[in-house]
């Protein structure tokens, strides 16, 4: 049909909203309180579509803000270069998320 997008486009947009609203605003910055049902939906959606673990993502993001553009920033292109992000390689999230911010 004309004008309808494939189903995968909708799931992509749901994932982007989940990261922006749930992981970033609600979990990492605690700037937003969501209804428990919405939180459970976002958490389940992200786990099923990306494999992200909420606590790990929030911990890495908080560390990024706390150590921004220093040698301890977990994903600074100035520290680790542009290649890891451009090639899809990530910081070992599980290990890094349990490293305490000092």
C-alpha positions in Angstrom: 0.0 0.0 0.0 1.1 3.5 -0.7 2.2 5.6 2.3 2.6 2.7 4.8 6.0 2.1 6.1 7.4 -1.4 6.7 6.9 -2.8 10.1 10.7 -2.6 10.9 10.6 1.2 10.6 8.0 1.3 13.4 10.1 -0.9 15.6 13.2 1.2 14.9 11.3 4.3 16.1 10.1 2.6 19.2 13.7 1.6 20.0 14.9 5.2 19.5 12.1 6.6 21.8 12.9 3.8 24.3 16.5 4.8 24.5 15.8 8.6 24.6 12.9 8.6 27.0 13.5 5.5 29.2 17.3 4.9 29.3 18.5 8.5 28.9 15.9 10.7 30.6 14.3 8.3 33.1 17.1 6.0 34.1 20.4 7.8 33.5 19.4 11.4 34.5 16.3 10.6 36.6 14.7 13.6 35.1 11.5 11.8 34.4 9.2 9.4 36.3 7.4 6.9 34.2 4.4 4.8 35.1 5.7 1.3 36.1 3.8 -0.3 33.1 5.6 2.1 30.7 9.0 1.3 32.4 8.4 -2.4 32.1 7.4 -2.1 28.4 10.6 0.0 27.6 12.9 -2.3 29.5 11.4 -5.4 27.9 11.5 -3.8 24.4 15.1 -2.8 24.7 16.2 -6.1 26.1 14.4 -8.0 23.3 15.5 -5.7 20.4 19.0 -4.7 21.5 20.1 -6.9 24.4 20.8 -3.7 26.5 20.7 -4.1 30.2 19.2 -1.0 31.8 21.5 -0.7 34.8 24.6 -1.2 32.7 23.6 1.5 30.1 22.7 4.0 32.8 25.9 3.4 34.7 28.0 3.9 31.5 26.1 7.1 30.7 26.5 8.5 34.1 30.2 7.7 34.0 30.4 9.4 30.7 29.0 12.6 32.1 31.1 12.4 35.3 34.4 11.8 33.4 33.6 13.7 30.1 36.6 14.1 27.8 39.0 12.6 30.3 41.0 9.4 30.0 38.3 7.7 32.0 35.4 8.6 29.7 34.1 5.3 28.5 33.2 6.4 25.0 35.0 9.7 24.2 36.1 9.8 20.5 38.9 12.1 21.7 40.2 9.3 24.0 39.5 6.1 22.1 39.3 7.5 18.5 36.4 7.4 16.1 37.0 3.9 14.8 35.4 1.9 17.7 32.1 3.8 17.4 32.1 3.9 13.6 32.8 0.2 13.3 30.2 -0.7 15.8 32.5 -1.9 18.5 31.5 -0.9 22.0 33.3 -0.5 25.3 33.1 -3.7 27.3 29.9 -2.5 28.9 29.5 -5.1 31.6 33.0 -4.6 32.9 32.9 -0.8 32.6 29.5 -0.4 34.2 30.7 -2.0 37.5 33.7 0.3 37.7 33.0 2.9 40.4 33.0 6.6 39.6 35.4 8.3 41.9 
